[in-house]
């Protein structure tokens, strides 16, 4: 594992891996890094008629637990606030919505870039 990585860049790279994963699964990406005040949603996507608000967590090690465990109750509330704002601003009308978590566990890095990883997708990980 390479040390000296930039956590922000690691997060951005993880989000791009998540986007690629979702697109391969047939999702249509609508927004990335959607902000409402201090709250952010990493990815907003459509799967069929379902609007998905996706939180991405990327980790180099399991020292702090599984990446999905970082989506705390407080974080869930922040994502829900941003999702409500998105729905109000975009007149999504009647649609099914869900909150997903994508956990990315980095297995190997080369030259401070992710070269090997495992993605776990948790659809409907929490509810509003």
FIMARMAR-735366 format. One record per residue: residue in one letter; x, y, z of N, C-alpha, C, O in turn; residue number from 1. Coordinates in steps of 0.001 Angstrom, whole numbers, plus 524288, in hexadecimal, padded with zeros to 5 digits. Atoms other than C-alpha are relative to their C-alpha. Layout:
A,X,Y,Z,X,Y,Z,X,Y,Z,X,Y,Z,NUM
...
***
This chain:
X,80351,7FB6B,80000,80000,80000,80000,8037E,804D3,80000,80757,8050C,802E1,1
X,7FCE6,7FB43,8005E,80549,80D59,7FC78,7FE66,803C7,80446,7F9C0,8048A,8053E,2
X,8012A,7FC09,7FC15,80659,81773,80736,8008E,8054F,7FD7A,80259,805BD,7F909,3
X,7FF86,7FAC3,80206,805D7,82616,80582,7FBB9,80175,7FC23,7FC58,8052F,7F92A,4
X,80446,7FED5,80399,7F8FE,825DE,7FE08,7FCE7,804AF,80201,7FD18,805F0,806A5,5
X,80368,7FBA3,7FEAF,7EFB4,8316D,7FDED,7FA7A,7FDCE,800AC,7F837,7FBD9,7FCE8,6
X,80538,80247,7FF1A,7E2C0,82D3E,8043C,7FBC8,80241,7FC5F,7F835,7FF79,7FAC2,7
X,803D7,7FD8F,80384,7DB23,836FC,7FBD5,8005B,7FD96,7FA8E,7FC5E,7FC61,7F828,8
X,7FF4B,80262,80526,7E0F9,8317D,7EF4E,7FE4A,7FA49,80003,7FC18,7F85D,7FC30,9
X,801CB,8056B,7FF80,7DE7D,823AF,7F41E,7FA0A,7FFC4,7FFA6,7F7DE,7FC63,7FD02,10
X,805B1,7FFC2,80037,7D034,82753,7F63E,7FDFE,8011B,7FA8A,7FA34,7FEB6,7F8CE,11
X,80191,7FEC8,8055B,7CF26,82D47,7E8B4,800B7,7FB4D,7FC69,7FD60,7FA26,7F926,12
X,7FEFF,80494,8033F,7D540,82151,7E283,7FBFF,7FBB7,80130,7FA1B,7F915,7FDA4,13
X,803FE,803CB,7FE7C,7CBFE,81893,7EA36,7FAB6,80154,7FDA6,7F7E8,7FDDB,7FBDA,14
X,804F9,7FE60,80250,7C05A,82084,7E58B,7FFD9,7FEE4,7FA28,7FBCA,7FD5B,7F816,15
X,7FFE1,80137,80595,7C4B3,81EF6,7D776,7FF5E,7FA24,7FF1F,7FCA3,7F887,7FB81,16
X,800BD,805B0,8005D,7C5CE,8103C,7D977,7FA41,7FE9B,800DE,7F820,7FB31,7FE3D,17
X,80587,800F3,7FEDF,7B811,81091,7DF2C,7FC93,80179,7FB53,7F8F8,7FE9A,7F9F4,18
X,802ED,7FE5D,804AB,7B2D6,8181B,7D369,80089,7FBE8,7FBBE,7FCA9,7FA54,7F95F,19
X,7FF18,803F7,8040C,7B912,80E54,7CA20,7FCE9,7FB0C,80139,7FA86,7F8C0,7FDBD,20
X,802D6,804A8,7FE4A,7B330,80317,7D1EF,7FA23,8009C,7FEFA,7F7A6,7FD25,7FCC2,21
X,805A2,7FF22,800A3,7A589,80901,7D1EC,7FE76,80032,7FA3B,7FA78,7FDFA,7F8BA,22
X,80120,7FFAF,8059F,7A5F6,80C1D,7C356,80009,7FA86,7FD9F,7FCA7,7F93D,7FA74,23
X,7FFC7,80565,801F1,7AA04,7FE08,7C085,7FB29,7FCEE,8019A,7F98F,7F953,7FEDA,24
X,804AF,802AE,7FE15,79E27,7F9B0,7C87B,7FAFB,8024C,7FDB4,7F6B0,800A3,7FF18,25
X,8048F,7FDCD,802A3,79520,801FD,7C00C,7FDAF,804D6,80283,7F97C,8068F,800EB,26
X,801E0,7FB2F,7FD97,79383,80DE1,7C8D1,80147,8049D,7FC72,80510,80480,7F97A,27
X,7FEF0,7FB20,802C9,792A0,81B69,7C2D9,8018B,80411,80418,7FE7E,80542,8079E,28
X,7FE00,7FC38,7FC35,79AD1,82558,7CA46,7FD94,80554,7FEDB,7FDE7,8074B,7FA7A,29
X,8027A,7FAE5,80093,7937D,83218,7CC8D,80357,80463,80247,803BD,8089B,80001,30
X,7FCDF,7FC09,7FD50,79C52,8396B,7D5FA,80482,7FD63,802D1,80438,7F8D6,80457,31
X,7FB9E,8019E,7FCB5,7A95C,83828,7DCBD,80124,8046B,803CB,80118,80900,80256,32
X,7FEAD,7FC34,7FBEF,7ACD6,83EF8,7E96C,7FBEC,80455,8006D,7FD36,808F7,8007E,33
X,8044F,7FC46,7FF6B,79F8F,84571,7EAB6,80029,8024C,80580,80059,7FF6F,8095C,34
X,7FFA8,7FD63,7FAEE,79FFE,84F84,7F598,7FB04,802FB,80138,7F8B0,80585,7FDDD,35
X,80420,7FCBC,7FDD1,79555,8555A,7FDED,8021D,801F8,8052F,8027A,7FF0B,808FB,36
X,7FD52,7FDAB,7FB84,79B82,85EA3,807B4,804EB,7FCD0,80134,8085C,7FC5E,7FDE0,37
X,7FB4D,802F2,7FE89,7A57F,85652,80F03,7FF68,7FA29,7FEFA,802FD,7F720,80006,38
X,80111,8058F,800E7,79F61,84960,80B14,8011F,7FE9E,7FA51,8002D,801B7,7F6C3,39
X,7FE8A,801A3,80549,7A3FC,841A8,7FF57,7FE42,7FA67,7FEFE,7FE53,7F710,80274,40
X,8011E,80546,801E1,79F90,835E5,7F793,80410,7FEDB,7FBD2,804A7,801DA,7F81B,41
X,7FBC9,80137,803A6,7AAA2,82F37,7F058,7FDFD,7FF2B,7FA71,8000D,80163,7F6B5,42
X,80213,80140,8052F,7A279,829E3,7E51C,7FA0E,7FFC4,8004E,7F7DB,7FD76,803E8,43
X,805A1,800A5,800AB,79458,82B69,7E0EF,7FF4F,7FD62,7FAB8,80140,7FF47,7F6BF,44
X,80085,8031C,804C6,79059,82150,7D6E1,7FA7C,7FDD1,7FF95,7F78F,7FDA0,80365,45
X,804F9,802B4,800F3,7848B,81AD0,7D0D4,80117,7FA66,7FE8D,80486,7F938,7FB66,46
X,80018,8057B,80198,7827F,80C48,7D031,7FA51,7FEFC,7FE99,7F6FD,7FE56,80202,47
X,8056E,80068,801B1,77654,80ABB,7C806,7FD0B,804D5,801D2,7FE8B,8093B,80094,48
X,80325,7FBA9,7FE03,76C0F,81317,7CEC2,8018D,801A3,80583,7FF28,80525,807C5,49
X,7FE5C,7FEE8,7FAA1,77337,81350,7DBCA,80472,803F4,80010,80858,8035B,7FD50,50
X,7FBF8,7FC19,7FF30,77B08,81F34,7DFD8,8035F,7FE33,80494,80163,7FD3F,808DB,51
X,7FC65,8021C,7FC19,7871B,81AD5,7E767,803BE,80438,801DA,80669,806B6,7FEB9,52
X,7FC49,7FC71,7FD88,78EB9,8235F,7F0CB,8044D,7FC8F,8023B,8035B,7F96D,805C1,53
X,7FBD3,803B8,7FEE6,79BED,81CD0,7F20F,80473,80294,8030C,80694,80690,80168,54
X,7FB73,7FE65,7FCF5,7A645,81EB2,7FC8A,80467,7FC2B,7FEE4,8039C,7F76E,7FF0B,55
X,7FB7B,8033D,80143,7B3D1,819A8,7F911,80408,8008D,8045B,8055E,804E5,805ED,56
X,7FBDB,80002,7FC16,7BDE4,815D3,8033F,80472,7FC97,7FE0F,803B3,7F801,7FCD3,57
X,7FB59,802BF,801DF,7CB9A,811F5,7FF2E,803EE,7FFAB,80473,80514,80392,80704,58
X,7FC40,800D0,7FBC1,7D553,80C26,808C4,804AC,7FCDB,7FE2B,80434,7F93C,7FB0A,59
X,7FB28,802CC,80125,7E361,807B4,807D5,800B3,7FB3E,8037F,80344,7F775,80202,60
X,7FF64,80464,7FC63,7E263,7FEC4,8139B,7FB11,7FF75,80337,7F799,802C8,8030B,61
X,80488,800E3,7FCA2,7D8AA,7F91E,81D1B,8011F,801C9,80597,7FE3E,80063,8092E,62
X,7FE86,7FE2E,7FACD,7DF62,7FFC5,828AB,7FB8F,802FC,802AA,7FB00,802BC,8076F,63
X,80466,7FD11,7FDDA,7D36B,8087A,82A74,7FAD8,7FD35,7FEF5,7F6B0,7FF9B,7FF45,64
X,804B3,80301,8011B,7C9CB,7FDA7,82712,7FEC2,7FFE5,7FA34,801AB,801EE,7F6F6,65
X,801D6,80062,8056D,7C257,7FAC1,81AA8,7FE8A,80571,7FE15,7FC74,8088D,8011A,66
X,80145,7FAC3,801FF,7C0A7,806A9,811C9,7FA47,8018E,800DA,7F92D,80615,80207,67
X,80591,7FEBA,7FF66,7B1CA,805D9,812AB,7FEB2,801C8,8058A,7FAE5,8049D,8065B,68
X,800EF,7FE69,7FA95,7B2B1,80793,82169,800E0,805D9,800D0,7FF20,8080A,804B8,69
X,7FF08,7FA65,7FFAA,7B731,81585,81EF0,7FB1F,80336,7FEAD,7FB0D,807F4,7FF77,70
X,804E9,7FD47,8012F,7A961,818E8,81A70,7FCB5,7FFD1,80501,7F911,7FCBA,8058D,71
X,8026B,7FFC0,7FADA,7A520,81C66,82827,7FA75,80229,7FFAE,7F8C5,8040B,7FB97,72
X,80546,7FDD2,7FFC4,79790,82071,82C5B,80020,805D8,7FEBC,7FCB8,807C9,7FBF3,73
X,7FF6C,7FA6C,8012E,79C29,82EAA,82BF0,800C2,800D9,7FA1E,7FE4D,80448,7F7D1,74
X,7FF11,7FF96,805A4,7A13C,82CCF,81E06,7FB02,7FED5,7FCF8,7F9D8,80178,7F91E,75
X,804F1,80150,8028D,7945F,8266E,81A21,7FC45,804A5,80029,7F9C3,805DB,7FC3E,76
X,8036D,7FB70,7FF8B,78CD0,83241,81F41,801AB,80456,7FC49,7FE5B,806F2,7F9F9,77
X,7FE0A,7FBFF,80390,7958F,83B63,81761,7FE9F,7FEB5,7FA5A,7FD10,80225,7F75E,78
X,8014D,801AF,80556,79372,83380,80AF2,7FA25,8009B,7FF09,7F889,80253,7FAD8,79
X,805B5,7FF8E,8007A,784C0,8332A,80D51,7FE69,805B6,7FF42,7FB03,806D8,7FC0D,80
X,8012B,7FA67,800AA,78464,84219,80ED4,80134,801BA,7FA6A,7FE13,8046C,7F7F5,81
X,7FE7E,7FE7E,80550,78B99,843C6,801FA,7FC57,7FD85,7FC01,7FAF7,80000,7F81F,82
X,80399,802A9,8039D,782C4,839CF,7FB46,7FAB6,802CD,7FFD8,7F870,80372,7FBA9,83
X,804FC,7FD22,7FFD1,77693,84119,7FFC4,8006E,80519,7FCEE,7FCD8,80687,7FA0F,84
X,7FF2E,7FB24,802E4,77C27,84DBE,7FA68,8003B,7FEED,7FA26,7FDF1,801CB,7F70B,85
X,7FFA2,80168,8058D,77F82,84725,7ED86,7FA91,7FEF6,7FDC8,7F93F,800E0,7F992,86
X,80544,8014E,801D9,771B0,841C9,7EC44,7FCA4,804E7,7FF81,7F9A0,80568,7FBCB,87
X,80310,7FB2B,80025,76BC3,84F1D,7EF50,801AC,80377,7FB6B,7FE5F,805D8,7F8DC,88
X,7FE02,7FC95,80424,77471,85649,7E591,7FF57,7FDC4,7FA86,7FF05,800AF,7F6B7,89
X,80026,80272,80524,7736E,84C80,7DA92,7FAAF,7FDC3,7FE91,7FA2F,7FAEA,7FABA,90
X,80552,801AF,8012B,764E9,849D8,7DAFE,7FFD3,7FA5E,7FE18,7FDA2,7F932,7F9FA,91
X,7FFC0,80580,80193,7674D,83B4E,7DA8C,7FA95,7FD82,7FFE9,7F9E4,7F93F,7FDCA,92
X,80547,80233,7FFEE,758C1,83948,7DCD8,7FFDC,7FAE2,802F5,8031A,7F9E3,8065E,93
X,8007B,80519,7FD74,75461,82BE1,7E104,803FE,7FC43,7FDB5,803BF,7FAEB,7F919,94
X,7FC3B,803DC,801C1,75FC2,822A4,7E026,801E5,7FCF0,804B7,801C4,7FEDA,8091F,95
X,7FDAC,80319,7FBDA,765B6,817CF,7E80E,80583,80207,800E6,8085C,80331,7FD34,96
X,7FAC9,7FE3C,7FE96,771E0,81BFF,7EF46,80261,7FC17,803C5,7FFA1,7F96F,806B0,97
X,7FD5B,80348,7FC2C,77C10,81483,7F6BF,80572,80229,80102,80788,8053E,7FDF8,98
X,7FACF,7FE5D,7FE5C,788EA,8169B,7FDBC,80394,7FB46,7FFDB,802B7,7F773,802A4,99
X,7FC43,80444,800A4,79444,80DE5,7F9AD,8053E,8018D,80255,80678,8062D,802D0,100
X,7FA94,7FF30,7FE69,7A1F9,80C60,7FF06,80363,7FC83,7FC8F,80244,7F7E5,7FBD8,101
X,7FC12,802F6,802EA,7AD71,80835,7F68F,80504,80027,80332,80745,80450,8040B,102
X,7FB39,8006E,7FCEF,7B8F3,80363,7FE93,80458,7FE00,7FC79,803CE,7F9F4,7F9EF,103
X,7FB8D,8018D,8033B,7C605,802B2,7F7B2,80499,7FEE0,8039C,80672,80248,80676,104
X,7FB76,8019F,7FCEB,7D0EE,7FB1C,7FE2F,804A7,7FF7B,7FC52,804C1,7FC19,7F8E8,105
X,7FB57,80005,80351,7DE02,7FDEC,7F7F0,80367,7FB63,80199,804AD,7FAB3,8062F,106
X,7FC91,80473,7FF04,7E645,7F1C1,7F6B2,805AC,8014F,7FEC5,80944,7FF63,80152,107
X,7FAA5,7FEB0,80189,7F20C,7F7AC,7EFFD,80018,80555,7FD5E,7FC76,806D3,7FA98,108
X,7FF2B,7FAFA,8029C,7F731,804D5,7EBAF,80547,7FFE8,7FD4F,80907,7FDA1,7FF46,109
X,7FB1E,7FF51,802D9,80198,807EC,7E1A4,800A1,805C7,7FED5,7FD2E,8083A,7FC8B,110
X,7FEE1,7FA77,800D8,807C0,81560,7E138,7FB7F,80374,801D1,7F9C4,806FA,7FF0A,111
X,80425,7FCFC,7FD68,7FD40,81ABE,7EA5D,7FACA,7FFD6,7FD12,7F789,8034F,7FDBE,112
X,804F0,800C6,802D4,7F250,815DC,7E168,7FDD5,7FAA7,8016C,800CE,7F6FD,80259,113
X,8027E,804FE,7FED6,7E886,80B0F,7E42C,800BE,7FC67,7FB4F,7FF41,7FDBA,7F6EF,114
X,7FF2C,803AF,8044F,7EC62,7FF46,7DC1D,7FCD8,7FAFE,800B5,7FBDF,7F833,7FCEB,115
X,80323,804A7,7FEF6,7E47F,7F477,7E2A3,7FC49,80140,8047C,7FDD4,8039F,8085F,116
X,803F4,7FE83,7FC20,7D7EB,7F597,7EA69,7FB6C,7FC32,7FFE5,7FAC7,7F923,7FC3E,117
X,804E9,802EC,7FFAA,7CB4D,7EF27,7EEBA,7FBAA,803F9,800FA,7FC1C,80741,80477,118
X,80490,7FC9F,7FF31,7BE3E,7F636,7ED74,7FB94,7FCAD,80239,7FA5C,7F878,8003B,119
X,804BC,80262,7FDDC,7B2C2,7F27B,7F5EF,7FBAC,80407,7FFA6,7FC4F,80878,80160,120
X,80471,7FC80,800C2,7A59A,7F877,7F298,7FBB4,7FE5C,803C5,7FA09,7F9DA,803DC,121
X,8043A,800F4,7FC48,79B57,7F9A5,7FD31,7FB4C,80362,7FE6C,7FAB3,807C4,8004D,122
X,804B1,7FD06,80178,78E90,7FDE2,7F69E,7FC5E,80061,804B6,7FC1F,7FCD7,807F5,123
X,803D1,7FF40,7FBC7,78454,80357,7FFD8,8029E,7FF5C,80553,8007E,7FCCC,808CB,124
X,7FCD7,800AB,7FB3F,78EB2,8045A,80A8F,7FD90,802A0,804BD,7FE4B,800D8,80926,125
X,802B2,7FD5F,7FBAC,786A6,80DDC,812BD,7FB43,802D1,7FDCA,7FAA8,8034A,7F90B,126
X,804FB,7FDA2,801A6,77992,814E9,81260,7FF49,8055A,80276,8016B,80685,8069D,127
X,8013E,7FAC9,7FDFF,7748D,822B0,8142A,7FBBF,7FF93,80416,7FA1D,80387,80648,128
***
